Structures are given as C-alpha cells and as structure tokens.
Amino acid sequence: MNVKALGLALIATLSSSLFWTLAWGSAVQAADVKVLASNSVRTMLEDVAPLFEHASGHKATLGFGTSAQVAKRVIGGEAVDLLVVTPDVVDILEKAGKLAGASTSIARSLMGIGVRAGTPYPDIATPATVRKALLAVKSVTFSDPGTGAASGVHTVKIFEQLGIADAMKPKYRLGDGTSSGRMVVSGEAELAIWQISAMKPVKGLDVVGPLPAELQLTTHLSAVVGAGATAPDAAKALILFFASPEAAAAMRARGLEPGSGP
C-alpha cells in the first residue's frame, strides 16, 4: 500500500472531529472553498459540505454543471479552488494548465433506469429485457448529449448497441442535466436513463435499478485543486474529508460508491 492509500485508510477509521484535531490542530484559519462539480454529485456535495464545514471550520461554496460546462467555465478563466469531475475533464483541464497537482478518485457512479413512483417496474436484468422495455414505452428522457453530459452521450450509444437507435429518436425527451427526473414525475416521459445518484433525490421517482453490466457506464469522480485556487489548503482538506466515515455514508445515501474501486 502506498503512502497516499495508507493515509486515506487511516482517515477512514477516524471520526471527522478526531481527524481534524490530529491533522490540523486548533490553528486552522477558516477559508471559503469554491467548488465546481459535475451534476451527478450535486446532492452528495450538498450533504457533505455542511459536514465538512462543521468539522473543519472552512466554508464550501458549491457550483454545478455538466462535465462539458465545467470544463468550459474553467478554461474560460473562472477561478475555482476545487473541482469534482470525471477523469476525462481532469485530462482536458490538465492539458490546459488549469490544475494544481494530481487528482484523487473519491467516488463511483452507475447509470440506471427510473420510473414514476407507483408505476410497474420494467425488467432491466439483461440487455434483451432493457431493449424490450425501451421499445414498449412512448417516451424516454435522458441528459441532452449536445450539452456534453456523459450519461446522455452513453445513452445514445446504448440505443445503437441494442439496434434501436432509429426507433428511439421519436421518443426523446431530452433533459438539461437536472430535469430528467422531474420530467418522469410530471408525466412528460415514461422512463429515465440517468445517473442513479442524480435520480435518487427526486421525489416521486423510483430507481428501478442499475443497467446491466453490458450496457453500464461507471463514472469515476475525481477531486483536484484548481490552478488558480485562492484557498488551496482548504481545498486539500476537503479532498481528505471525502475519505471520512461521514462523507462515505453521505455518498452511499445518494447512490454513490465511495473510493476509487478496482
């Protein structure tokens, strides 16, 4: 086990209050950490931020967008202390000279299918049953691929993989990265294909389950300090906090798996 992994393992065994006492002592100078993150971790970060603020004394100001929108904002000159994004965005921003140091994988997100609460669950156990379910509905919502949303781009690939791309196009009800769940609840669409972490918080929307492995997109979320960070130490503290038991519990509650995984 390398030093970094050993450190994260140690943090995971400590309560947040004990961790901050050991790591920072009583001389922590409070700072405002500006965070820009992918929509898929919005509710998780909204849960974790207050825990981090209570444990560390720092403040976290949150901003969100699709992966493409986040990259565009940072490359356009927006100053950010911490980014929580997918590895492809990390690569883009690293090449653009917009990052300070290496990224840390903090969580994984799976895609799934959601339906309005109270309606029958389709069988999505295999690619064949997913294909049957998609052909049976009159409308399906997912994030607009034109926004650069990874889940939206992958959903179109699923239709192609299943050989139903042309049949599905008239059924599209494209979301903006945050609206797909609401569209199912309101009746605009019968079924949502989306990140489970994005669907779970939507009232009136039931998560049927994850897509089968053959159709799945596992999204790894990485945290990294921005090159123009005004509070880099506080940003690093938040990265460490993602490994705490409190943060891990919040991640699981929001449909994410903590850590980098295999």
ABEGO torsion letter per residue (X at the ends): XBAAAAAAAAAAABBAAAAAAAAAEAABBBBBBBBBBBAAAAAAAAAAAAAAAAAAGBBBBBBBBBAAAAAAAAAAGBBBABBBBBAAAAAAAAAAGABBEBBBBABBBBBBBBBBBGBBBBBAABAAAAAAAAAABABBBBBBAAAGBAAAAAAAAAAAAAGAAAAAAAABBBBAGAAAAAAAAAGABABBBBBAAAAAABBGBBBAEBBBAAABBBBBBBBBBBAABABAAAAAAAAAAAABAAAAAAAAAAGBBBEAEX
